[in-house]
Amino acid sequence: MSTTSNTAKDLFDHLKFITGQDNLSTANANRLFKYAVDDYSFHAMTSDGVHKFDDLSHTNALSQPTYPVATSTVTATTPRISLDATFLMLDRVSVTVDGVEKPLEAIDRRDHKTTSLESVYGSSGVPRAYDYDAHGITVYPTPNGSYTVTAYYSRAAKYIDVADDIVDIGIPRIHHFYLIIHCARQLGYRTIDGNRVDIANELGKWEGVGSSKGKIAVFYNARDEDRVKRIRNKNLSIRNFNRK
């Protein structure tokens, strides 16, 4: 059992304690926590902090941490790259030319309705821009050789298994209670719990209400305290892969 953080079973036990639902099944609890984790990921990923959110539980088969960075190769015959479903938000795309990594401009073909992107960027050359469409990105102009393209992205937190009493949960420990409160609110819909209003108010402290930021956003916005504070424009290269 972990002594440094909370395991999923710890959270499950506390959820049953504060709601009185001692007979809550692990199957139902896992489903409740899935929705809680998804909402947490949304609030964390859409915060404006420079230090991006990621779940420490993302590991490979050797239990080594993995990072939200992926590379692929583009050529004249394959200028398009398919994106994994875990790439929820794209933070930056770059191309490596002669050993130097250069950022690609994020574009949208809809901004050039009266002309083709080939006429804007040329029919062949070193990629300078990319367009995201239908779960993939296409670079422009069409590559005149073989280039490595690197994508830096944001991914959701991993789902937890409430039977697990060994592995630490990968989001910050100070945010674990949010998952419990989120699940308690969901249980309140089923049990007609008279404390639902109090739970909703507590959840609002975490998620924010109206224009007021909640604890999650405040935390991720403040993690880059060593940077000089300045007014800056929103990074237009950030692309939401769930855009409709």
KOLKE-785372 format. One line per field, with one value per residue (C-alpha): residue number from 0; residue in three letters; chain; x, y, z. Coordinates in Angstrom, 2 decimals. Example, Ala and Ser with C-alpha at 12.3 -4.5 7.8 and 13.67 -1.06 7.14 Angstrom:
KOLKE-785372
resi	c(0|1)
resn	c(ALA|SER)
chain	c(A|A)
xx	c(12.30|13.67)
yy	c(-4.50|-1.06)
zz	c(7.80|7.14)
***
This chain:
KOLKE-785372
resi	c(0|1|2|3|4|5|6|7|8|9|10|11|12|13|14|15|16|17|18|19|20|21|22|23|24|25|26|27|28|29|30|31|32|33|34|35|36|37|38|39|40|41|42|43|44|45|46|47|48|49|50|51|52|53|54|55|56|57|58|59|60|61|62|63|64|65|66|67|68|69|70|71|72|73|74|75|76|77|78|79|80|81|82|83|84|85|86|87|88|89|90|91|92|93|94|95|96|97|98|99|100|101|102|103|104|105|106|107|108|109|110|111|112|113|114|115|116|117|118|119|120|121|122|123|124|125|126|127|128|129|130|131|132|133|134|135|136|137|138|139|140|141|142|143|144|145|146|147|148|149|150|151|152|153|154|155|156|157|158|159|160|161|162|163|164|165|166|167|168|169|170|171|172|173|174|175|176|177|178|179|180|181|182|183|184|185|186|187|188|189|190|191|192|193|194|195|196|197|198|199|200|201|202|203|204|205|206|207|208|209|210|211|212|213|214|215|216|217|218|219|220|221|222|223|224|225|226|227|228|229|230|231|232|233|234|235|236|237|238|239|240|241|242|243)
resn	c(MET|SER|THR|THR|SER|ASN|THR|ALA|LYS|ASP|LEU|PHE|ASP|HIS|LEU|LYS|PHE|ILE|THR|GLY|GLN|ASP|ASN|LEU|SER|THR|ALA|ASN|ALA|ASN|ARG|LEU|PHE|LYS|TYR|ALA|VAL|ASP|ASP|TYR|SER|PHE|HIS|ALA|MET|THR|SER|ASP|GLY|VAL|HIS|LYS|PHE|ASP|ASP|LEU|SER|HIS|THR|ASN|ALA|LEU|SER|GLN|PRO|THR|TYR|PRO|VAL|ALA|THR|SER|THR|VAL|THR|ALA|THR|THR|PRO|ARG|ILE|SER|LEU|ASP|ALA|THR|PHE|LEU|MET|LEU|ASP|ARG|VAL|SER|VAL|THR|VAL|ASP|GLY|VAL|GLU|LYS|PRO|LEU|GLU|ALA|ILE|ASP|ARG|ARG|ASP|HIS|LYS|THR|THR|SER|LEU|GLU|SER|VAL|TYR|GLY|SER|SER|GLY|VAL|PRO|ARG|ALA|TYR|ASP|TYR|ASP|ALA|HIS|GLY|ILE|THR|VAL|TYR|PRO|THR|PRO|ASN|GLY|SER|TYR|THR|VAL|THR|ALA|TYR|TYR|SER|ARG|ALA|ALA|LYS|TYR|ILE|ASP|VAL|ALA|ASP|ASP|ILE|VAL|ASP|ILE|GLY|ILE|PRO|ARG|ILE|HIS|HIS|PHE|TYR|LEU|ILE|ILE|HIS|CYS|ALA|ARG|GLN|LEU|GLY|TYR|ARG|THR|ILE|ASP|GLY|ASN|ARG|VAL|ASP|ILE|ALA|ASN|GLU|LEU|GLY|LYS|TRP|GLU|GLY|VAL|GLY|SER|SER|LYS|GLY|LYS|ILE|ALA|VAL|PHE|TYR|ASN|ALA|ARG|ASP|GLU|ASP|ARG|VAL|LYS|ARG|ILE|ARG|ASN|LYS|ASN|LEU|SER|ILE|ARG|ASN|PHE|ASN|ARG|LYS)
chain	c(A|A|A|A|A|A|A|A|A|A|A|A|A|A|A|A|A|A|A|A|A|A|A|A|A|A|A|A|A|A|A|A|A|A|A|A|A|A|A|A|A|A|A|A|A|A|A|A|A|A|A|A|A|A|A|A|A|A|A|A|A|A|A|A|A|A|A|A|A|A|A|A|A|A|A|A|A|A|A|A|A|A|A|A|A|A|A|A|A|A|A|A|A|A|A|A|A|A|A|A|A|A|A|A|A|A|A|A|A|A|A|A|A|A|A|A|A|A|A|A|A|A|A|A|A|A|A|A|A|A|A|A|A|A|A|A|A|A|A|A|A|A|A|A|A|A|A|A|A|A|A|A|A|A|A|A|A|A|A|A|A|A|A|A|A|A|A|A|A|A|A|A|A|A|A|A|A|A|A|A|A|A|A|A|A|A|A|A|A|A|A|A|A|A|A|A|A|A|A|A|A|A|A|A|A|A|A|A|A|A|A|A|A|A|A|A|A|A|A|A|A|A|A|A|A|A|A|A|A|A|A|A|A|A|A|A|A|A|A|A|A|A|A|A)
xx	c(0.00|1.28|2.35|3.21|-0.09|-3.60|-4.50|-7.79|-9.03|-8.31|-10.58|-13.24|-13.22|-13.58|-16.39|-18.35|-17.55|-18.82|-21.89|-22.87|-23.09|-21.22|-22.63|-21.53|-20.12|-16.68|-18.24|-20.48|-17.66|-15.30|-17.92|-18.48|-14.75|-14.42|-16.72|-14.91|-11.51|-12.78|-14.12|-10.90|-8.88|-11.01|-10.48|-6.76|-6.08|-8.04|-6.22|-3.93|-0.83|2.45|3.40|1.09|-0.96|-0.16|-0.95|2.09|0.31|0.99|3.70|4.94|5.14|8.27|6.46|8.60|6.89|5.82|5.49|2.88|5.26|5.06|7.11|6.38|7.85|6.33|7.33|6.00|3.79|2.76|2.25|-0.55|-0.19|-2.95|-3.33|-3.95|-7.27|-5.38|-4.21|-7.01|-5.31|-2.35|0.01|2.70|3.85|7.39|9.54|13.22|15.36|19.12|19.00|17.15|13.58|11.35|7.71|5.02|2.31|-1.18|-3.58|-7.14|-8.10|-11.37|-9.38|-8.50|-11.87|-11.11|-7.71|-5.86|-3.31|-0.84|-1.03|-0.42|2.48|3.77|3.41|6.67|9.29|10.20|6.98|6.11|2.51|0.01|-3.76|-5.70|-8.70|-10.52|-8.13|-4.97|-2.62|-1.42|1.75|2.21|3.85|4.08|7.47|10.30|12.10|11.76|11.22|10.56|7.47|7.04|3.69|3.41|-0.05|-2.23|-3.92|-6.52|-5.73|-5.86|-8.93|-8.55|-9.54|-11.03|-9.76|-6.16|-4.49|-0.91|-0.44|-0.52|-3.02|-1.22|-2.86|-1.68|-2.56|-4.15|-6.76|-7.83|-10.78|-12.25|-12.75|-14.56|-16.84|-17.62|-18.64|-20.69|-22.65|-23.39|-24.56|-26.81|-28.78|-29.63|-30.22|-32.02|-29.53|-30.62|-26.99|-26.80|-26.77|-23.84|-21.99|-22.67|-21.34|-18.18|-17.74|-18.06|-15.05|-13.00|-14.41|-15.17|-18.44|-19.18|-16.04|-14.42|-11.73|-11.83|-9.04|-7.99|-7.47|-5.83|-3.32|-2.31|-2.17|0.21|2.68|4.99|5.72|9.39|8.40|8.17|4.48|3.31|0.22|0.30|-2.00|-3.54|-1.30|-3.13|-1.19|-3.09|-5.61|-8.55|-8.93|-12.55|-13.49|-16.77)
yy	c(0.00|3.46|5.78|8.82|9.50|8.11|4.99|4.50|2.32|5.14|7.42|4.73|4.15|7.87|8.20|5.50|7.15|10.65|9.43|6.55|4.29|1.40|-1.11|0.80|-1.74|-1.44|-1.54|1.44|3.29|2.81|4.25|7.25|7.94|7.78|10.78|12.56|11.97|13.19|16.43|16.95|16.49|19.08|21.72|20.98|20.96|24.15|26.16|28.91|27.83|27.52|24.27|21.76|19.16|15.46|12.38|10.67|7.33|7.28|4.64|2.00|-1.77|-1.33|1.11|3.96|7.34|8.30|11.86|13.58|13.95|11.97|11.96|10.84|11.21|13.13|12.79|13.82|10.72|10.86|14.53|13.58|12.10|10.28|11.27|8.97|9.33|10.27|13.54|15.65|19.01|19.85|22.36|22.61|20.96|21.29|20.00|19.09|20.48|19.81|18.86|22.03|21.85|24.61|25.31|24.87|27.48|26.29|27.07|26.26|25.63|27.45|30.69|30.27|29.52|31.31|29.76|26.50|26.01|24.91|28.35|29.96|27.78|26.37|22.92|21.52|22.47|22.34|22.18|25.51|25.00|22.33|21.95|19.72|17.99|14.71|13.34|14.02|16.82|17.71|19.74|22.49|22.74|19.09|17.89|17.91|15.24|13.22|15.26|14.41|16.09|16.32|16.86|18.08|17.38|17.18|13.96|13.07|11.58|7.80|6.08|4.49|1.10|1.41|-2.07|-0.85|-0.32|-0.13|2.45|6.16|8.26|10.34|13.74|16.11|14.76|18.06|17.49|13.96|15.24|16.76|13.27|12.21|15.27|14.78|11.16|12.20|14.62|11.87|9.59|12.38|12.27|8.63|8.79|12.18|13.24|16.34|17.51|17.83|21.64|21.62|19.17|21.29|24.37|22.49|21.31|24.92|25.84|23.37|24.02|27.71|29.59|32.14|34.20|33.04|30.38|27.28|25.61|23.43|26.31|28.50|25.74|25.13|28.85|29.40|26.56|28.79|31.24|31.56|33.24|37.01|37.93|39.74|40.17|37.78|36.71|33.26|30.86|30.36|27.19|25.30|23.14|21.39|17.95|17.70|20.74|20.43)
zz	c(0.00|-0.91|1.91|-0.19|-1.92|-2.33|-4.23|-6.05|-3.19|-0.74|-2.75|-3.04|0.72|1.41|-1.15|0.68|4.01|3.15|1.24|3.49|0.45|2.06|-0.42|-3.53|-5.99|-7.53|-11.01|-10.28|-8.52|-11.46|-13.77|-11.48|-11.28|-15.08|-15.43|-12.61|-14.23|-17.61|-16.13|-14.19|-17.38|-19.16|-16.47|-16.22|-19.97|-20.66|-17.98|-19.24|-17.36|-19.26|-17.51|-19.17|-17.33|-17.60|-15.55|-14.01|-14.40|-18.15|-18.33|-20.75|-20.30|-18.17|-15.84|-17.17|-17.67|-21.16|-22.39|-24.59|-27.52|-30.77|-33.97|-37.50|-40.97|-43.87|-47.51|-50.91|-51.02|-47.34|-46.39|-43.99|-40.49|-38.62|-34.98|-32.06|-30.24|-27.05|-28.67|-27.20|-27.64|-29.85|-28.28|-30.94|-34.16|-35.48|-38.34|-38.11|-40.92|-40.99|-37.33|-36.29|-34.98|-36.36|-35.43|-38.07|-38.48|-37.56|-40.41|-41.44|-45.05|-44.36|-44.13|-47.81|-49.37|-52.62|-53.26|-52.68|-49.91|-52.58|-54.18|-50.78|-49.63|-52.90|-54.43|-53.01|-50.45|-46.77|-44.67|-43.07|-41.94|-40.99|-41.12|-38.75|-40.25|-39.59|-36.94|-38.86|-39.90|-43.39|-43.88|-46.48|-48.87|-49.93|-48.62|-51.15|-49.10|-45.90|-42.73|-39.08|-37.66|-33.89|-32.18|-28.59|-27.23|-24.14|-23.06|-20.48|-17.10|-16.87|-15.50|-12.09|-10.73|-7.25|-6.37|-6.76|-3.39|-4.69|-7.45|-6.62|-8.53|-11.15|-10.67|-7.89|-4.44|-3.45|-6.18|-5.26|-3.22|-6.37|-7.81|-4.64|-4.61|-8.31|-7.64|-4.60|-6.76|-9.25|-6.45|-5.21|-8.45|-7.75|-4.02|-3.99|-1.36|0.56|0.62|-3.17|-2.99|-0.56|-2.80|-5.87|-4.07|-3.08|-6.67|-7.83|-5.70|-7.73|-11.21|-10.92|-11.14|-13.84|-14.53|-11.27|-11.70|-9.56|-7.61|-10.57|-12.99|-10.35|-9.59|-13.20|-13.94|-11.01|-11.61|-13.68|-10.87|-11.90|-15.17|-15.53|-15.62|-18.73|-20.81|-23.74|-26.53|-26.57|-28.50|-31.77|-32.51|-29.81|-31.63|-29.94|-31.50|-30.36|-32.41|-34.28)
***
